[in-house]
């Protein structure tokens, strides 16, 4: 690409390791390791009962983790929570 003064601009894009980037993003919100596991499975498209089965915990415990994630991210639904963790910043509105 050519910039306004005729300078060439280069961009390098590298794919981040999903586990590491999610863990570091979640850490900004004080998310526990178990909540990261729950979040990872939700991002994978799993329903809460499937998350519970895979982690060998009660569905109510999964729901408790999700509610905790909502509280920590100051969101009210899964899509908002995921967006806030992956692209948002704690304590800021990113609208």
N, C-alpha and C positions, 0 to 999 in steps of 0.2 A: 504494500500500500504506500501511497505517497502522501506525505503530510502537507500542510498548508504552505510551507516554505520549500517544498521539493525534497524534504528529508524522507527517507524510507523508514517505516515503522515495522518492526517485527514482533510477533507474538508467539510465545511458546506455551502450549497447553499440555499438562500432564494429568492423568487420571489419579485421583487420590485413592488410597485403600479405603473402602467403605467403612470397615470396622473402626479403623483409627480415626477417620474424620468424624464419624458419628460419636465416638467416645469423647473426642476432644470438644466437639460442639456441645454435647450433653453436659460435659464437666462445667461449662460456663454457667449452667443452671443448677448445679449441685445435684445432678441426677445420679442415683446409686447404680452400682454395677448390675443389680437385678432389674432395675428399671430400664437400663440400656438393653438388657436381654429381651424384655417385654417389647420395648420400642422397636428393636430390630425385627422381631417376628411380626409386629403390626405393619412395619414397612414392607415386609415380605408378602403382605396381603392376607395374613392369617386372621381368623375371627378369634374373639376372646376365649371361647371354649377350646379352640385348637392351640392357642398359646398356653392355656392351663395344662392341657394334655402333654404338650411337648416339654414344658418345664416341670411337670409333675407337681403342680400346685393346684389349689382350689380355684375355681372360676372367680369366686369372691375376692381372692387374693390378687388375681390379675386385675380385677376392677379397682381394687384399692391402689395398685401401682399406677393404673391409668389416671385415677383421680389425683394421685400425688403429682404425676407429670403435669396434669392440667394446672394444679396449684403452683407448681414451681415455674411454669412457663406463662402463667397468668393468661390461660386460654380456656375455652369452654368446649372445644370439640377436637377430634383427632386431627383433622386437616389443619386446623390452626396451630395445634401443638407441634405437629411435624414441621410445618413451615417455620414456626418460631425457632425450633431447635436447629434446623438445617440452614436457615438463611437469616434468622433474626438475631437480635441482641437482647440480653436480659435488661429489663427496665426501660426499653425503648419501644415506641410504636413504629412499626416499619411499613406503614401504609403509604 
